[in-house]
């Protein structure tokens, strides 16, 4: 699992793009993009990407996306971590595509 979205860089996260907190949802597949939180229904700006099925997270985190390409990149980021669970080098998401349904 990799986690991001802590805009302050101090572990406290930030406000969600909706300007408020929201409820948790289900997810059971790898490569889901979900909201990290500090408890039930307190989602902010931090998020994580799973790399394996994580059914123990159901009803605890809101799923809002899925990685559909470059899964190898996600796995490479996960492998390059130091003991403090931080990447050795900064990793930046430069572009995100949201397809229309």
C-alpha positions in Angstrom: 0.0 0.0 0.0 1.2 3.5 -0.7 -0.3 6.7 0.9 -0.3 10.3 -0.2 -2.2 13.6 0.1 -0.8 15.1 3.2 -0.5 18.6 1.8 1.0 19.9 5.0 3.7 17.2 5.2 3.2 16.7 9.0 0.9 13.7 9.0 -2.3 15.6 9.8 -3.6 15.6 6.2 -5.9 18.4 5.0 -9.4 19.1 3.9 -11.0 17.1 1.1 -11.9 18.7 -2.2 -15.5 18.6 -1.2 -14.7 20.9 1.8 -16.2 18.4 4.3 -15.8 14.9 5.7 -17.8 12.0 4.2 -18.8 8.4 4.9 -16.7 5.3 4.3 -17.5 2.6 1.6 -16.4 -0.9 0.5 -13.4 -2.2 -1.5 -12.0 -5.7 -2.0 -9.8 -5.5 -5.1 -6.1 -4.5 -5.4 -5.3 -1.1 -7.0 -8.2 0.7 -5.4 -7.7 4.4 -4.5 -9.3 5.1 -1.1 -9.5 7.9 1.4 -7.2 7.6 4.4 -8.8 8.8 7.6 -8.4 9.2 11.4 -11.7 7.4 12.2 -15.2 6.7 10.9 -16.5 9.3 8.3 -13.6 11.8 8.8 -12.0 11.7 5.3 -9.8 14.6 4.4 -7.1 15.0 1.7 -4.9 11.9 2.3 -5.5 8.8 0.2 -3.9 5.4 -0.4 -3.6 2.9 -3.2 -3.9 -0.8 -2.3 -1.6 -3.3 -4.0 -3.4 -6.4 -2.8 -7.0 -7.2 -1.8 -7.8 -5.5 1.6 -11.2 -6.7 2.8 -10.4 -5.7 6.4 -10.6 -2.1 5.2 -14.3 -2.4 4.2 -16.6 0.1 5.9 -13.5 2.0 7.1 -12.3 3.9 4.0 -14.1 5.5 1.0 -13.1 4.1 -2.4 -13.1 6.8 -5.0 -10.9 5.4 -7.8 -9.0 2.6 -9.3 -5.6 2.3 -11.0 -6.2 0.9 -14.5 -2.7 1.4 -16.0 0.9 1.3 -14.8 0.3 -1.0 -11.8 4.0 -1.8 -12.0 4.7 1.9 -11.1 2.5 1.6 -8.0 4.3 -1.6 -7.0 7.7 0.0 -7.6 6.9 2.9 -5.3 5.8 0.5 -2.6 9.0 -1.4 -2.8 11.2 1.7 -2.4 10.4 2.6 1.2 12.6 3.4 4.2 11.9 2.2 7.7 9.6 5.2 8.4 7.3 4.1 5.5 8.4 7.0 3.4 9.8 6.7 -0.1 13.6 7.3 -0.4 12.9 10.0 -3.0 9.8 12.2 -3.4 7.1 10.7 -5.6 4.7 13.1 -7.4 1.5 12.5 -9.2 1.8 14.7 -12.3 -1.4 13.8 -14.1 -4.7 12.1 -13.4 -7.3 11.2 -16.0 -10.9 10.9 -15.0 -12.9 9.2 -17.8 -16.5 10.2 -18.5 -19.0 7.4 -18.1 
